[in-house]
Amino acid sequence: MGDLDHDLAAIGDAAAAAGRVSAINIMSYGARPVGAALGAIVGGFYGAEACLYLAVAIFGAQALVILMSPAVALARQPEMIGEPAKA
């Protein structure tokens, strides 16, 4: 494969990766107000220390979900639906 072919293939991969990153960012933007509201409620009623303990517990739960998911065992990211299979 020539340099130009390789560069063009990388552009296609970059566009697909940008779409995946964009989707993850959109999900995190939706979670931020929920986390902020939860932090404000817990912090307001129980104080900053309880709020920090809750944040640690939630981050730990997120880590467990990721570690227990089948994604950990993947050798590579699966192809997107509608993308042509790579040789």
VMD Tcl script that builds the backbone (N, CA, C; Angstrom):
set m [mol new atoms 261]
animate dup $m
set s [atomselect $m all]
$s set {name element resname resid chain x y z} {
  {N N MET 1 A 0.858 -1.165 0.000}
  {CA C MET 1 A 0.000 0.000 0.000}
  {C C MET 1 A 0.906 1.230 0.000}
  {N N GLY 2 A 0.656 2.167 -0.902}
  {CA C GLY 2 A 1.467 3.369 -0.992}
  {C C GLY 2 A 1.167 4.350 0.126}
  {N N ASP 3 A 2.008 5.371 0.233}
  {CA C ASP 3 A 1.822 6.369 1.287}
  {C C ASP 3 A 0.485 7.082 1.144}
  {N N LEU 4 A 0.103 7.424 -0.086}
  {CA C LEU 4 A -1.155 8.120 -0.299}
  {C C LEU 4 A -2.332 7.234 0.098}
  {N N ASP 5 A -2.275 5.950 -0.283}
  {CA C ASP 5 A -3.342 5.026 0.096}
  {C C ASP 5 A -3.448 4.918 1.609}
  {N N HIS 6 A -2.296 4.837 2.262}
  {CA C HIS 6 A -2.277 4.724 3.724}
  {C C HIS 6 A -2.855 5.986 4.358}
  {N N ASP 7 A -2.502 7.155 3.828}
  {CA C ASP 7 A -3.013 8.412 4.357}
  {C C ASP 7 A -4.526 8.512 4.168}
  {N N LEU 8 A -5.018 8.096 3.008}
  {CA C LEU 8 A -6.456 8.140 2.754}
  {C C LEU 8 A -7.197 7.166 3.661}
  {N N ALA 9 A -6.623 5.999 3.908}
  {CA C ALA 9 A -7.246 5.043 4.814}
  {C C ALA 9 A -7.290 5.596 6.232}
  {N N ALA 10 A -6.240 6.291 6.630}
  {CA C ALA 10 A -6.197 6.875 7.971}
  {C C ALA 10 A -7.261 7.952 8.131}
  {N N ILE 11 A -7.528 8.701 7.064}
  {CA C ILE 11 A -8.565 9.730 7.128}
  {C C ILE 11 A -9.924 9.078 7.362}
  {N N GLY 12 A -10.192 7.981 6.678}
  {CA C GLY 12 A -11.451 7.269 6.875}
  {C C GLY 12 A -11.572 6.731 8.289}
  {N N ASP 13 A -10.504 6.166 8.822}
  {CA C ASP 13 A -10.513 5.665 10.193}
  {C C ASP 13 A -10.692 6.800 11.183}
  {N N ALA 14 A -10.063 7.942 10.905}
  {CA C ALA 14 A -10.167 9.088 11.805}
  {C C ALA 14 A -11.606 9.608 11.864}
  {N N ALA 15 A -12.288 9.605 10.737}
  {CA C ALA 15 A -13.676 10.073 10.718}
  {C C ALA 15 A -14.565 9.149 11.547}
  {N N ALA 16 A -14.349 7.854 11.424}
  {CA C ALA 16 A -15.144 6.898 12.209}
  {C C ALA 16 A -14.837 7.044 13.695}
  {N N ALA 17 A -13.565 7.221 14.026}
  {CA C ALA 17 A -13.181 7.387 15.430}
  {C C ALA 17 A -13.760 8.680 15.983}
  {N N ALA 18 A -13.772 9.728 15.186}
  {CA C ALA 18 A -14.328 11.005 15.643}
  {C C ALA 18 A -15.816 10.866 15.941}
  {N N GLY 19 A -16.518 10.072 15.157}
  {CA C GLY 19 A -17.931 9.839 15.414}
  {C C GLY 19 A -18.155 9.112 16.725}
  {N N ARG 20 A -17.294 8.142 17.015}
  {CA C ARG 20 A -17.420 7.405 18.278}
  {C C ARG 20 A -17.108 8.305 19.459}
  {N N VAL 21 A -16.066 9.105 19.342}
  {CA C VAL 21 A -15.700 10.025 20.419}
  {C C VAL 21 A -16.800 11.044 20.639}
  {N N SER 22 A -17.394 11.535 19.571}
  {CA C SER 22 A -18.478 12.499 19.677}
  {C C SER 22 A -19.669 11.896 20.419}
  {N N ALA 23 A -19.991 10.651 20.144}
  {CA C ALA 23 A -21.113 9.995 20.817}
  {C C ALA 23 A -20.843 9.851 22.307}
  {N N ILE 24 A -19.614 9.509 22.665}
  {CA C ILE 24 A -19.259 9.382 24.084}
  {C C ILE 24 A -19.343 10.735 24.772}
  {N N ASN 25 A -18.873 11.790 24.106}
  {CA C ASN 25 A -18.936 13.131 24.690}
  {C C ASN 25 A -20.379 13.569 24.917}
  {N N ILE 26 A -21.256 13.283 23.983}
  {CA C ILE 26 A -22.661 13.666 24.127}
  {C C ILE 26 A -23.273 12.964 25.334}
  {N N MET 27 A -22.943 11.692 25.524}
  {CA C MET 27 A -23.454 10.972 26.695}
  {C C MET 27 A -22.921 11.586 27.986}
  {N N SER 28 A -21.645 11.961 28.006}
  {CA C SER 28 A -21.085 12.524 29.238}
  {C C SER 28 A -21.665 13.904 29.523}
  {N N TYR 29 A -21.979 14.664 28.485}
  {CA C TYR 29 A -22.598 15.974 28.704}
  {C C TYR 29 A -23.969 15.805 29.357}
  {N N GLY 30 A -24.680 14.767 29.026}
  {CA C GLY 30 A -25.981 14.519 29.634}
  {C C GLY 30 A -25.866 14.063 31.081}
  {N N ALA 31 A -24.770 13.383 31.421}
  {CA C ALA 31 A -24.589 12.891 32.787}
  {C C ALA 31 A -24.104 13.985 33.734}
  {N N ARG 32 A -23.455 14.999 33.225}
  {CA C ARG 32 A -22.906 16.044 34.092}
  {C C ARG 32 A -23.962 16.755 34.921}
  {N N PRO 33 A -25.080 17.206 34.350}
  {CA C PRO 33 A -26.087 17.869 35.189}
  {C C PRO 33 A -26.678 16.938 36.245}
  {N N VAL 34 A -26.813 15.651 35.914}
  {CA C VAL 34 A -27.341 14.689 36.885}
  {C C VAL 34 A -26.366 14.547 38.049}
  {N N GLY 35 A -25.087 14.430 37.737}
  {CA C GLY 35 A -24.074 14.322 38.784}
  {C C GLY 35 A -23.978 15.590 39.613}
  {N N ALA 36 A -24.080 16.735 38.962}
  {CA C ALA 36 A -24.031 18.007 39.687}
  {C C ALA 36 A -25.223 18.139 40.632}
  {N N ALA 37 A -26.399 17.761 40.169}
  {CA C ALA 37 A -27.592 17.835 41.019}
  {C C ALA 37 A -27.477 16.874 42.201}
  {N N LEU 38 A -27.019 15.659 41.941}
  {CA C LEU 38 A -26.850 14.683 43.011}
  {C C LEU 38 A -25.823 15.179 44.031}
  {N N GLY 39 A -24.718 15.735 43.534}
  {CA C GLY 39 A -23.699 16.280 44.426}
  {C C GLY 39 A -24.220 17.439 45.255}
  {N N ALA 40 A -25.025 18.293 44.656}
  {CA C ALA 40 A -25.590 19.433 45.388}
  {C C ALA 40 A -26.558 18.966 46.474}
  {N N ILE 41 A -27.381 17.983 46.153}
  {CA C ILE 41 A -28.348 17.475 47.132}
  {C C ILE 41 A -27.627 16.803 48.298}
  {N N VAL 42 A -26.718 15.871 47.971}
  {CA C VAL 42 A -25.996 15.158 49.032}
  {C C VAL 42 A -25.119 16.121 49.825}
  {N N GLY 43 A -24.421 17.019 49.137}
  {CA C GLY 43 A -23.578 17.992 49.830}
  {C C GLY 43 A -24.384 18.932 50.699}
  {N N GLY 44 A -25.551 19.334 50.234}
  {CA C GLY 44 A -26.397 20.240 51.001}
  {C C GLY 44 A -26.960 19.605 52.255}
  {N N PHE 45 A -27.368 18.349 52.158}
  {CA C PHE 45 A -27.967 17.669 53.307}
  {C C PHE 45 A -26.937 17.046 54.245}
  {N N TYR 46 A -25.851 16.507 53.676}
  {CA C TYR 46 A -24.924 15.715 54.489}
  {C C TYR 46 A -23.506 16.265 54.545}
  {N N GLY 47 A -23.198 17.288 53.780}
  {CA C GLY 47 A -21.873 17.896 53.818}
  {C C GLY 47 A -20.951 17.416 52.707}
  {N N ALA 48 A -19.835 18.116 52.607}
  {CA C ALA 48 A -18.885 17.847 51.524}
  {C C ALA 48 A -18.229 16.480 51.659}
  {N N GLU 49 A -17.958 16.056 52.871}
  {CA C GLU 49 A -17.299 14.762 53.060}
  {C C GLU 49 A -18.169 13.621 52.537}
  {N N ALA 50 A -19.454 13.646 52.842}
  {CA C ALA 50 A -20.371 12.614 52.345}
  {C C ALA 50 A -20.455 12.664 50.825}
  {N N CYS 51 A -20.414 13.864 50.272}
  {CA C CYS 51 A -20.465 14.023 48.818}
  {C C CYS 51 A -19.239 13.378 48.162}
  {N N LEU 52 A -18.071 13.570 48.769}
  {CA C LEU 52 A -16.850 12.962 48.236}
  {C C LEU 52 A -16.886 11.442 48.355}
  {N N TYR 53 A -17.394 10.922 49.469}
  {CA C TYR 53 A -17.515 9.470 49.615}
  {C C TYR 53 A -18.458 8.902 48.550}
  {N N LEU 54 A -19.550 9.610 48.299}
  {CA C LEU 54 A -20.495 9.165 47.268}
  {C C LEU 54 A -19.832 9.163 45.886}
  {N N ALA 55 A -19.047 10.193 45.596}
  {CA C ALA 55 A -18.351 10.251 44.305}
  {C C ALA 55 A -17.393 9.075 44.151}
  {N N VAL 56 A -16.656 8.746 45.216}
  {CA C VAL 56 A -15.735 7.603 45.169}
  {C C VAL 56 A -16.518 6.313 44.939}
  {N N ALA 57 A -17.648 6.160 45.617}
  {CA C ALA 57 A -18.465 4.950 45.456}
  {C C ALA 57 A -18.995 4.831 44.026}
  {N N ILE 58 A -19.433 5.936 43.454}
  {CA C ILE 58 A -19.965 5.898 42.090}
  {C C ILE 58 A -18.864 5.612 41.073}
  {N N PHE 59 A -17.686 6.220 41.257}
  {CA C PHE 59 A -16.566 5.912 40.359}
  {C C PHE 59 A -16.167 4.441 40.477}
  {N N GLY 60 A -16.205 3.906 41.694}
  {CA C GLY 60 A -15.901 2.484 41.878}
  {C C GLY 60 A -16.918 1.598 41.171}
  {N N ALA 61 A -18.194 1.965 41.259}
  {CA C ALA 61 A -19.239 1.205 40.560}
  {C C ALA 61 A -19.034 1.252 39.046}
  {N N GLN 62 A -18.657 2.422 38.543}
  {CA C GLN 62 A -18.388 2.536 37.102}
  {C C GLN 62 A -17.230 1.632 36.698}
  {N N ALA 63 A -16.183 1.603 37.512}
  {CA C ALA 63 A -15.028 0.752 37.211}
  {C C ALA 63 A -15.436 -0.718 37.202}
  {N N LEU 64 A -16.272 -1.125 38.153}
  {CA C LEU 64 A -16.739 -2.514 38.178}
  {C C LEU 64 A -17.557 -2.863 36.947}
  {N N VAL 65 A -18.410 -1.967 36.523}
  {CA C VAL 65 A -19.220 -2.210 35.320}
  {C C VAL 65 A -18.307 -2.418 34.108}
  {N N ILE 66 A -17.295 -1.575 33.982}
  {CA C ILE 66 A -16.366 -1.702 32.855}
  {C C ILE 66 A -15.575 -3.000 32.947}
  {N N LEU 67 A -15.052 -3.314 34.140}
  {CA C LEU 67 A -14.237 -4.520 34.295}
  {C C LEU 67 A -15.038 -5.801 34.104}
  {N N MET 68 A -16.328 -5.779 34.389}
  {CA C MET 68 A -17.168 -6.965 34.238}
  {C C MET 68 A -17.790 -7.068 32.846}
  {N N SER 69 A -17.598 -6.061 32.008}
  {CA C SER 69 A -18.214 -6.080 30.678}
  {C C SER 69 A -17.399 -6.941 29.718}
  {N N PRO 70 A -18.027 -7.422 28.661}
  {CA C PRO 70 A -17.297 -8.212 27.667}
  {C C PRO 70 A -16.288 -7.377 26.880}
  {N N ALA 71 A -16.365 -6.062 26.961}
  {CA C ALA 71 A -15.441 -5.209 26.214}
  {C C ALA 71 A -14.001 -5.392 26.661}
  {N N VAL 72 A -13.788 -5.790 27.903}
  {CA C VAL 72 A -12.433 -5.973 28.426}
  {C C VAL 72 A -11.705 -7.077 27.663}
  {N N ALA 73 A -12.421 -8.099 27.227}
  {CA C ALA 73 A -11.810 -9.243 26.547}
  {C C ALA 73 A -11.582 -9.016 25.055}
  {N N LEU 74 A -12.043 -7.900 24.504}
  {CA C LEU 74 A -11.890 -7.666 23.074}
  {C C LEU 74 A -10.428 -7.400 22.712}
  {N N ALA 75 A -9.975 -8.034 21.642}
  {CA C ALA 75 A -8.625 -7.790 21.152}
  {C C ALA 75 A -8.575 -6.502 20.330}
  {N N ARG 76 A -9.695 -6.163 19.692}
  {CA C ARG 76 A -9.784 -4.938 18.899}
  {C C ARG 76 A -11.236 -4.482 18.917}
  {N N GLN 77 A -11.451 -3.245 18.527}
  {CA C GLN 77 A -12.803 -2.713 18.491}
  {C C GLN 77 A -13.555 -3.297 17.303}
  {N N PRO 78 A -14.795 -3.752 17.502}
  {CA C PRO 78 A -15.572 -4.303 16.378}
  {C C PRO 78 A -15.865 -3.228 15.330}
  {N N GLU 79 A -16.116 -3.682 14.113}
  {CA C GLU 79 A -16.458 -2.768 13.036}
  {C C GLU 79 A -17.825 -2.161 13.302}
  {N N MET 80 A -18.006 -0.939 12.866}
  {CA C MET 80 A -19.304 -0.279 12.987}
  {C C MET 80 A -20.263 -0.912 11.981}
  {N N ILE 81 A -21.539 -0.891 12.282}
  {CA C ILE 81 A -22.554 -1.400 11.358}
  {C C ILE 81 A -22.561 -0.511 10.133}
  {N N GLY 82 A -22.525 -1.116 8.978}
  {CA C GLY 82 A -22.547 -0.356 7.734}
  {C C GLY 82 A -21.163 -0.070 7.182}
  {N N GLU 83 A -20.111 -0.325 7.967}
  {CA C GLU 83 A -18.758 -0.128 7.458}
  {C C GLU 83 A -18.334 -1.376 6.704}
  {N N PRO 84 A -17.600 -1.200 5.625}
  {CA C PRO 84 A -17.098 -2.389 4.920}
  {C C PRO 84 A -16.034 -3.079 5.767}
  {N N ALA 85 A -16.012 -4.404 5.691}
  {CA C ALA 85 A -15.019 -5.175 6.450}
  {C C ALA 85 A -13.639 -4.892 5.904}
  {N N LYS 86 A -12.666 -4.807 6.814}
  {CA C LYS 86 A -11.272 -4.576 6.403}
  {C C LYS 86 A -10.602 -5.906 6.124}
  {N N ALA 87 A -9.710 -5.892 5.155}
  {CA C ALA 87 A -9.019 -7.107 4.778}
  {C C ALA 87 A -7.899 -7.434 5.734}
}
mol reanalyze $m
mol bondsrecalc $m
mol representation Tube
mol addrep $m
